[in-house]
Amino acid sequence: MRSVIFPVQISAARVLLGMSQKELASAASVALGTVKRIEAAREELTGNAQTMGRIQRALEGAGIEFIEQDGRNGPGVRLRKPIPL
């Protein structure tokens, strides 16, 4: 598991999956307000590691792969399996 995920990755992952904030909150066993607060943040979060871990595991369990930023590109997300054409 990655050590740091960014709010923008959580939002992007959720949208890529077609998942609402309420659905993510339920899947991660966190409050809806928590998901909203995290997604509204504009920088790296240093909040509750347990909460972030729950959110990350819920998204990864739904098929998301988090991509770390490097020297050229920012952080991102992608589906683990290709979408059938």
C-alpha positions, -999 to +999 in steps of 0.1 A: +000+000+000+012+035-008+021+057+022+005+089+009-025+096-013-037+130-023-072+143-021-072+148-059-065+111-063-094+102-041-118+124-061-105+111-094-106+075-084-142+078-072-153+096-104-135+070-125-154+043-108-187+062-110-190+061-072-207+088-052-192+103-021-219+085-001-210+052-017-173+057-009-181+066+027-201+035+031-175+012+014-148+027+036-169+028+068-163+065+073-186+094+077-199+112+045-186+145+060-151+130+062-151+121+025-163+156+016-137+172+039-109+151+025-119+157-012-122+195-005-086+197+007-061+212-017-029+195-005-015+164+010-033+152+040-016+144+073-049+133+089-059+101+105-039+073+089-066+047+097-093+068+079-070+073+049-062+036+048-099+027+048-106+050+019-076+037+000-085+001+006-121+007-005-110+023-037-083-003-044-109-031-037-131-015-063-104-017-090-083+015-086-045+016-087-029+047-073+001+061-093+028+080-074+041+113-087+076+114-101+099+140-114+078+147-145+042+138-136+019+144-107+000+117-088-028+099-105-051+069-106-060+042-131-082+011-134-063-021-127-080-039-155-087-025-190-123-016-199-136-041-225-141-025-259 
